[in-house]
Amino acid sequence: MLVVESLGQDGVGVAHANGKAVFIEGALPGETVAYQTYRRTPTYELAAVTGVMTPCFMRVTPRCPHFGRCGGCVIQHLEASAQVAMKQRVLEDALWRIGRVRADHLLPPIYGQSWGYRQRARLSVRYVPRKGGVLVGFHEKRSSFVTEMTQCAVLPPTVSALILPLRELIGQLSGCQGIPQVEIAVGDQVTALVLRILEPLEGKDELRLRQFCDRYGVQIFLQAKDPESAAPFYPLDAPPLTYALPEFDIVMPFHPTDFTQVNHAVNRMLVRRVVRLLAPAPGERIADCFCGLGNFSLPIARQGAQVTGIEGNPRIIRRAAANAAYNGLAERTTFVAADLFETNADFFASLGRFDKLLIGPPRDGAVALVKSLEDNAPDRIVYISCNPATLARDAAVLVNTKGYALTAAGVVNMFPHTRHVESIACFER
């Protein structure tokens, strides 16, 4: 048995034994726990809790019956507000440990409902005869096996209720072993299911899919190749997939395999925070780097600013431009296809000077972009991050070599019950 000293960055309990750190999944600070080690190295051990003798006051009973086996959630045993506090500490620790920077001001955390929040998910499919047929779910912890799920508490209840019917449906298809995944996209008017198919469907399979759509009120897409190949199968007259940003009078159409934020409610709060921090004014030029479909570009443009959205995928750029036109913002927006991971100062100079800059990169961060900023760079930068480590690295560049101050930073709990930490930071000079 060990006494847990603290909570690590991945939501695991940290203890020490025999001169080594022991990272214990499922353990919380102050608890005395029994544990089983599953990996040993000369300097640390990785373990899982097998018993809790003195529970922490922050411990709660996980809602999901699959918690502990499913790898989708790792901290359901930690009270919801404590999860937010943990992620705030992860952000602060990363900024100082990696970037040697601290924010002048900590922003109030952004968070919303802890359950039923996930409007996007990619579920794996496996045919496992010894478990009775087809499984549909997230991978098990530390495994490529698919969890034998019957429900999921972080999916909307209507989507969670589809897991067992999907298992039955796919198990009836002639090519069930050639369907490796189902991608779920929930819009304001329709829920889309994208079936990845490696073999063509037979006529009786198509009939079963149509009957499933009619019974459960969903639309099925079929994806034969890459994500862009996903095409509607049935019904063809379903309403379009959209999500709304009502505060800014924006409706965003999207394709079910496009990147959109998984948590629509928290996304609305995040957009509001971004607009407040940027404070766009009529006539200002603002660049939205890694703009995607225009999730931030269009609300910024709605304030009267001229927005240039930059994204690497030309197809996404075309969709962003179409979304701007759909919302009557074509005249205030320009969208440019460019690889921001390979950018340089000459590229930004070619676009003209911007008054403000929004950066929202994937997990790899935006180090090439921040290094390319020169003396005519914007005086204010808002940076949205899904990886505290790369945010801290890029913050060090901005503060130590580009003359910016980190004026504010805070967390965004986009994924409750997971170790995923989203954050937002503001830089000024």
N, C-alpha and C positions, 0 to 999 in steps of 0.2 A: 504494500500500500504506500501511497505517496500523498503529500499535501500539495495541492496546486497553488502556485504562487501568483500567477497572472494569466491573462488571456492573450494569446499570440495573434499575429496579424491575420491568420486564416481562421480565426475563431476557435482555435484549439487551446486547451489548457497547457500551461508551461510549468514543469516541475524539474527537479534535479535529483539524480541518484548516481552514486559512485563517480562523482566528478563530471557527469554528462548531463546535458539538457534532455529532458524527456517531453515530447510533444504528444499530448493525449487527446484524441478526438472525443468529444462528448463530455469533457470535464470543464468545470468553471472555477474561477478564483475562490480560494478559501476552502474548497472541498477536500475531504479525504477520500481517495478513490482507490479501487482495485483496477488494475489495467493489464492488458496483454500486448506485448511488443510484436509488431509485424515487420519492423525493419531496424537493423542495428548498424551503426557506423562507429568509427573510433571516437567521434565527438558528440553524437546525439543518437536518440532513439525515437522512432515513430510508433505510436501505440494507440489503442482504442480502449475506452473505459469499459470495464465489465461489471462494476458495482460502485455505488455512491454511498458512503457511510455517513457523511455530514453534508447535506445539500446546501448549496449557496442560495441566498435569498432571491437571486435573480433567476433561478431555475424554474421553468414552467413545464407542464406536460405537453409534449409535441402533439399537435392536432392530427397529423397524418399517420395512419397506421403503417405506412411504408418507411417512415423516418428511421434512419439508422442503416437501412439497406439501400434505399434509393440515393443516388448521388446528386439529385437535383437540389436538395436543401441540406445544409450542414449545421445550422444553428437554430433550428426550431425549438430547442430546449432552452434558449436564452430569451428572456422577456423582450418584447418588441422595442421599447424605448432604450433598453440596454444595448440592443443591436446597433441602434443609431449612434449611441455614445461610443461604442467600440469602433465603428467605422470612422467617426470623427478623429479618434485617437490614432487610427491607422494612417489617416491623411496627415495629421500633424507630425507623426513620427517619420513618415516618408519624406516630407518636406525638409525636416531638419537633418535626418540621418543621411539622405542621398544628396539633397540640394544645398544643405546648410543655409536654408532660408526659413523665415517665420513670417506668417501673415500679420500685418498690423491689426487686423480685425477679423474675428471669426464670425462668419455668417450663420444665421439660424439654420439648422438642418432642414432640408426639404424631405418630407415623408408623407405617406398616405396610408391607405388600407393595407393590412398585412396579409390578407387572404383574398383569393379570387381576383388578383390584380393582373395576372399575366395574360395579355392579349396576343402574345406570340409565343410559339414553342415549336421545337423540332423533336418529335418523338421517334425513337428507333423502333423497327419492327423485326422480329425474329420468329422463325418457325422452330418451335422446340417441342418435339413430340412427347418427351418425358414429362413435360409440364402441361400437357393437354392440348397443344396446338400453338396458335399464334400469340405472341406477347407484344404489347404496344406500350412503350413507356420510356422513361429516362434510363440511362445506364446505371448499373449498380455502382456503389462506391469502389474506387480503385479497380475497376473491372470493365471489360467490354461487354459483359453479359447485360441483358435487358432486364430491368426490374419487373417482377410479376405484379403489375399494378392493376387495381380495380377502380381507383379514384386518384385525384390530385387536388390538394387543398389550395394550391396557389393558382390553378387555372380557374377561370370563371365557372361557376357551377354547371352551366349548360354544356360547357366543353368537357369538364370532368366526367359528366354523365355519358359522354360519348366513348369513353375508353373501352368499356366492355362491349358495346355494340360494334366498335371498330375491330376489336379482336375477332368477334364472330364473323363480321363481314369479310375481312381479309382472309380468314381461314377458309371461307367458302369459295374464294376465287381460284381459278385453275392455276394461275401463276403466282400463288401466294408467297412462294420462296423467292420470287424476283421482285418483291416490294420491300426495300430496306428501310424506308422512313415515311412518315407522314408529317408534313409541316402545317401548322395551324396559324391562321391569321384571322383575328376577330376585328371586324369593322363595325361602324355604327349601325349599319343596316343589314349586314350579312356576315356569316362566318364561313370562311373558305378553308377547305382541306386539300392540300397538295399531296397527291400520292406519287412517290417516285417509283416509276415502273421500268424494269429492265427488259421485260418481254411484252409484246403486244397482248392486249386483252382479247378474250373470245367474246362472242355475242352474248352468251349467258352471263358473263361477268359484267358486261355493260348494263344489262338489265338489272342486276343486283345493285350496282352503283346508283342507278337512277332511283330505284325503290328506296335505297338508303337516304338519298337526298330528300325525296318527297316525305319520308317518315320523320326525319329529324330537322328539316328546314335549313339545310346547309347547301353550299355549292362545292362541287368537287372539281379540282384542276388535276390534270395529268402531266407529269414531268418525265420526259423520256431521256433527256440529256442534261445539259447544265441548267441552272436555275432560270435562265432567260427562256428556256424552252417550255416552261410551264404554261399550259393553255387551258382555258375553261372547257370542261367536258359536259357538265350538266348541273343546274339548268342554265341555258345560254341567255336567258332573259332576267337573270338575277340582278339586283341593284349593284352598283359598283362598290368596291371596297373603299371606304373613306374613314377618316377620323377628323374631328373638329377641334378647332381652337377658338371657342366662341368669344372669348375676351377680345380677340382681334378680328372677328368676323372672317375666319379662315376655315375652309373645308379642304382637306388634303386627300385627293384620290391616290391610291397606291396599288401596286401589284402584290400578290401574296408572297412573293419571294424577295421583294424590295426590303432594304433595311428600314425599319421604323422602330421607335422606342417601344419596348414591351409593355410599358405601364403608362396607359394613356392619361390617367389622372395626375400622376407625378410629372409626366411630360408637360402638361399644361402649366403646372407650377414652375417647372424649370424654364419654360419659355418666358413666363412672366418675370422671373428673376433675371434672365439674360437681358431682356429689354430694359428692365430698370437699371441694371448695371451699365449697359451701353449708353442709355439715355439718348437714343437717336433723335436728331432734330431735322426738320425739313431742310433740304439742300445739302446735308452732309453726305459724304461718300463713305460707305462702310463695306468692307470685304468680309464675306462669310466663307472661311476656308474649311474644306471638307463639308460642303453644304448639303450633300445628299439631295433629297427631294424638295428642299426648301423649308424644312420644319422651323428654322429660325429666320431664314432670309425673308419670308413673306410677312411675318409679324413685324420685323424691323422696317420693311418697306411700307407697311401700313401706317407707320408713324411719320411718313413723309420723306425718309432718307432714300438716297439712291444706293442700291445694294448690288454688289458684284459677287455672285456665288461661284466658288471654284471647287471642282470635284474631278477625280481622275477618270471616272467611267463616262464616256460620251453618251451612253444610253440614259444614265441617270440624269445627266445634264439636260437632255431633251425632255425628260419627264418633269424636271424642276421648272423648266421654261413653260411647259404646258400647264403645270399647276399654278404658276404665276398668272398666266393668261386666264385660267379658269376663275381665279379670284380677282380679276380686274387689275392686276399689278404688273402687267407686262412692261409698261412704260417706266416703271421705277426699278426694274430688275434687269440685270445682264448675267448670263451664266456662261462660264468658260471651262472647258475641259483641259486639265493640266495635272501632271503628276507632282503632287506637293511633297512627296518623299524624295524627289530629285530636283527640287526647285533651287533657284539662286536669286541674287539681288537684281540681276538684269531682267528676269521675268517680272518681278514686282514693279520695277521701274517702268516697264512697258505698259503697265495697267494704269499708271498715274498715281498720284498720292491719295491715300485714304485717311480720313479723319479718325476712324476707329476700326478695330479689327476683332473679329470673332474667330476663334480656332476651336474646332471640335473633332479631333483626330480619333482613329481607332486605337487599339491598345499600344501600338508601337510608338505613339506620340508624334511630335512634329518638330524634331530637332533640326532637320534641314531647313524648315520654314523659319524657325526663330533665329537660326544662325544667319539667314539671308537678310534679316531686317537691318537697315542702315539708318543714317542720321535723319532721313525724311520719313521714318516709320511713324505710324500713328502714336498719339500720346496715350491712348487707352487701349488695352487688350483684355478681352474676356476669353478665358480658356475653359472649355468643358472637357473633362477627362474621364475615361473609364479605367484608368490605371494610375494609381497614386505614384508609382515608381517613375514612370515616364513623365508625368507632370512635374515631379520634383526635379528630374534631370533637366527638363526644358526651363523650369523656373530658375534654376541656377544660371543658365545661359542668359536669360532675360535680365536677371538682377545683377549678375557679376560682370557681364560683358556688354550689355545693351543699355544700361542706365535706367532700368525700370525698378520700381518698388512694388513688392507684393502687398497690395493694400487690403485685400480681403480674400478669404477662402472658406469653403464649407462643403459639407457632404450632401449628396442627393441619394436617398435610399430607393433607388429604382428597382432593386431586386431584394425585397425582404426575405429573410431566412437563408440567404446565401452569403458567401464571403465576398461577393462582388461589391466594389466600392466605386461609385461615381462621385465626381466632385466638380466644383466650379471655383475658379479663381479670377481675380481682377488685378491687372498690372497697370501702373501709371508712371509717367515720367514728365 
